[in-house]
């Protein structure tokens, strides 16, 4: 990863440690040149989009960055990861989209990062494009995590990658739903684990859905 992109990613607002971010970037650099796009669920302020967008630039493809930009449940007032300055005072709700756009712009990645602003299952109902890489890092509650898995993993093409963040086998380390969907992926027989770095898991799609 070039020094400018790496510095931008590490300086960006978000919760991904540098070693996990670099592992995400390295996974994304393995997608076919000019092939199917990548998609991330849960963009927040753009940190992961820099890692993936830098890889998309190198591979002559694009990253679709999907987020409703109103914050996950853990970002809401009264929760551990709430950041009050991200609340839009005009509507009284979180709005991370302006920060996300500025992050991607400042990293010079706007041609390779396409923001999708909307609800994950709503967008998924109208999605028809195979994916070379799917990164799941959206809501970590039971319903949103399993819903993202069910809506989007069928679009990962054979040989493509499924990457899941915040996978903690020990319940003392973090929430269960990302670990549960990781287990679902392995148990499905479609995905084979290739790499684990911190809480990041990289799985390869071994066969088509169905």
C-alpha positions as CSV (number, residue, x, y, z in Angstrom):
1,X,0.0,0.0,0.0
2,X,1.5,3.3,-1.0
3,X,2.6,5.6,1.8
4,X,0.0,8.4,1.1
5,X,-2.9,6.0,1.1
6,X,-1.7,4.2,4.2
7,X,-1.2,7.5,6.1
8,X,-4.7,8.6,5.1
9,X,-6.2,5.3,6.2
10,X,-4.5,5.4,9.6
11,X,-5.5,9.0,10.2
12,X,-9.1,8.5,9.2
13,X,-11.8,8.3,11.8
14,X,-12.9,4.8,12.7
15,X,-12.2,1.7,14.7
16,X,-10.0,-0.6,12.5
17,X,-6.5,-1.2,13.8
18,X,-3.7,-0.8,11.2
19,X,-2.8,-4.5,11.0
20,X,-6.4,-5.4,10.2
21,X,-6.7,-2.6,7.7
22,X,-3.6,-3.7,5.9
23,X,-4.9,-7.3,5.8
24,X,-8.2,-6.0,4.3
25,X,-6.2,-4.1,1.6
26,X,-4.0,-7.1,0.9
27,X,-7.1,-9.3,0.5
28,X,-8.6,-6.8,-1.9
29,X,-5.5,-6.6,-4.1
30,X,-6.1,-10.2,-5.0
31,X,-9.3,-9.6,-6.9
32,X,-9.1,-9.9,-10.7
33,X,-8.0,-6.8,-12.6
34,X,-11.0,-5.1,-14.2
35,X,-13.3,-7.7,-12.8
36,X,-16.4,-7.6,-10.6
37,X,-16.7,-4.8,-8.1
38,X,-16.2,-4.9,-4.4
39,X,-18.8,-3.9,-1.8
40,X,-18.5,-3.0,1.9
41,X,-21.4,-2.9,4.3
42,X,-20.8,-0.3,7.0
43,X,-18.6,2.6,5.9
44,X,-19.0,4.9,8.9
45,X,-16.4,7.7,8.3
46,X,-14.4,6.1,5.5
47,X,-11.4,4.4,7.1
48,X,-12.1,0.9,5.6
49,X,-13.1,2.6,2.3
50,X,-9.5,3.9,2.0
51,X,-8.0,0.5,2.4
52,X,-10.4,-1.0,-0.1
53,X,-10.5,2.0,-2.4
54,X,-6.7,1.9,-2.7
55,X,-6.9,-1.7,-3.8
56,X,-9.8,-0.9,-6.2
57,X,-7.6,1.7,-7.8
58,X,-4.8,-0.8,-8.3
59,X,-7.1,-3.5,-9.6
60,X,-9.0,-1.2,-12.0
61,X,-12.3,-1.9,-10.4
62,X,-14.6,0.0,-7.9
63,X,-15.7,-0.3,-4.3
64,X,-19.4,0.3,-3.5
65,X,-19.5,1.7,0.0
66,X,-23.0,1.0,1.5
67,X,-24.1,2.7,4.7
68,X,-27.3,4.6,5.8
69,X,-24.9,7.0,7.6
70,X,-27.2,7.2,10.7
71,X,-24.9,5.1,12.8
72,X,-25.2,1.6,14.1
73,X,-26.9,1.0,17.5
74,X,-23.6,1.1,19.3
75,X,-23.0,4.7,17.9
76,X,-26.3,6.1,19.3
77,X,-26.4,8.4,22.4
78,X,-25.8,6.5,25.6
79,X,-23.8,3.7,23.9
80,X,-20.0,3.2,24.2
81,X,-19.1,4.3,20.7
82,X,-21.2,7.4,20.5
83,X,-19.4,10.5,19.0
84,X,-21.6,13.5,19.7
85,X,-19.9,15.7,17.1
86,X,-21.3,13.5,14.4
87,X,-24.9,14.4,15.3
88,X,-26.5,16.7,12.7
89,X,-28.0,19.4,15.0
90,X,-30.7,20.2,12.3
91,X,-32.3,16.8,12.6
92,X,-30.9,15.5,15.9
93,X,-29.5,12.3,14.4
94,X,-26.1,11.0,13.5
95,X,-24.9,11.8,10.0
96,X,-21.5,10.4,9.0
97,X,-21.9,11.0,5.3
98,X,-20.2,14.4,5.1
99,X,-17.2,13.0,7.0
100,X,-17.1,9.9,4.8
101,X,-17.1,12.0,1.6
102,X,-14.4,14.3,2.9
103,X,-12.3,11.3,3.9
104,X,-12.5,9.7,0.5
105,X,-11.9,13.0,-1.3
106,X,-8.9,13.8,0.7
107,X,-7.5,10.4,0.0
108,X,-7.9,11.0,-3.7
109,X,-10.1,8.0,-4.1
110,X,-13.4,9.4,-5.4
111,X,-13.1,7.8,-8.8
112,X,-12.9,4.3,-7.2
113,X,-15.2,4.6,-4.3
114,X,-19.0,4.9,-5.0
115,X,-21.1,5.8,-2.0
116,X,-24.4,3.9,-1.7
117,X,-26.5,5.7,0.9
118,X,-29.4,3.5,2.1
119,X,-30.6,0.6,4.1
120,X,-28.7,-2.6,3.4
121,X,-31.7,-5.0,2.8
122,X,-33.5,-2.4,0.7
123,X,-30.5,-2.0,-1.6
124,X,-29.9,-5.7,-1.6
125,X,-33.4,-6.4,-2.9
126,X,-32.5,-4.5,-6.1
127,X,-28.9,-5.7,-6.4
128,X,-28.0,-8.0,-9.4
129,X,-24.2,-7.7,-9.7
130,X,-21.7,-10.5,-8.7
131,X,-19.1,-9.3,-6.2
132,X,-15.3,-10.1,-6.2
133,X,-15.2,-9.1,-2.5
134,X,-17.8,-8.5,0.1
135,X,-16.8,-6.9,3.4
136,X,-19.3,-7.1,6.2
137,X,-18.8,-4.5,8.9
138,X,-22.3,-3.0,9.4
139,X,-24.5,-3.2,12.5
140,X,-23.3,-5.7,15.0
141,X,-26.6,-6.5,16.5
142,X,-28.0,-10.0,15.9
143,X,-30.7,-8.9,13.4
144,X,-28.6,-6.6,11.2
145,X,-25.5,-8.9,11.1
146,X,-27.4,-12.0,10.1
147,X,-29.6,-10.0,7.6
148,X,-26.4,-8.6,5.9
149,X,-25.1,-12.1,5.7
150,X,-28.3,-13.5,4.2
151,X,-28.8,-10.6,1.8
152,X,-25.4,-10.2,0.4
153,X,-23.3,-13.4,0.5
154,X,-25.2,-15.0,-2.4
155,X,-23.6,-12.3,-4.6
156,X,-20.0,-13.3,-3.9
157,X,-18.8,-15.0,-7.0
158,X,-16.9,-18.3,-7.0
159,X,-13.3,-17.6,-6.1
160,X,-14.4,-14.3,-4.6
161,X,-13.8,-13.2,-1.0
162,X,-16.0,-12.7,2.0
163,X,-14.3,-10.6,4.7
164,X,-15.9,-10.1,8.2
165,X,-14.8,-7.7,10.8
166,X,-15.0,-7.9,14.6
167,X,-15.0,-11.6,14.8
168,X,-14.3,-12.5,18.4
169,X,-14.4,-16.3,19.3
170,X,-14.2,-15.3,23.0
171,X,-17.4,-13.6,24.2
172,X,-15.4,-11.5,26.6
173,X,-13.7,-9.8,23.8
174,X,-16.7,-8.5,21.8
175,X,-20.2,-9.1,20.5
176,X,-21.4,-12.4,19.1
177,X,-23.2,-11.7,15.9
178,X,-20.1,-11.2,13.6
179,X,-18.7,-14.4,15.0
180,X,-22.0,-16.1,14.4
181,X,-22.1,-15.1,10.7
182,X,-18.5,-16.2,10.4
183,X,-19.5,-19.6,11.7
184,X,-22.5,-19.7,9.3
185,X,-20.2,-19.0,6.4
186,X,-17.9,-21.9,7.3
187,X,-20.7,-24.3,8.0
188,X,-22.4,-23.4,4.7
189,X,-19.6,-25.2,2.8
190,X,-19.4,-22.3,0.4
191,X,-16.6,-20.5,2.2
192,X,-13.1,-21.6,3.3
193,X,-11.0,-19.5,5.7
194,X,-7.8,-18.1,4.2
195,X,-6.5,-15.7,6.8
196,X,-7.2,-14.3,10.3
197,X,-5.6,-11.0,11.5
198,X,-6.9,-9.7,14.8
199,X,-10.7,-9.7,14.5
200,X,-10.6,-9.8,10.7
201,X,-11.5,-13.0,8.9
202,X,-10.9,-13.5,5.2
203,X,-12.8,-16.4,3.5
204,X,-12.8,-17.6,-0.1
205,X,-15.9,-18.6,-1.9
206,X,-15.3,-22.2,-3.0
207,X,-18.5,-22.8,-4.9
208,X,-21.7,-21.1,-6.2
209,X,-24.7,-20.4,-4.0
210,X,-27.6,-22.7,-4.1
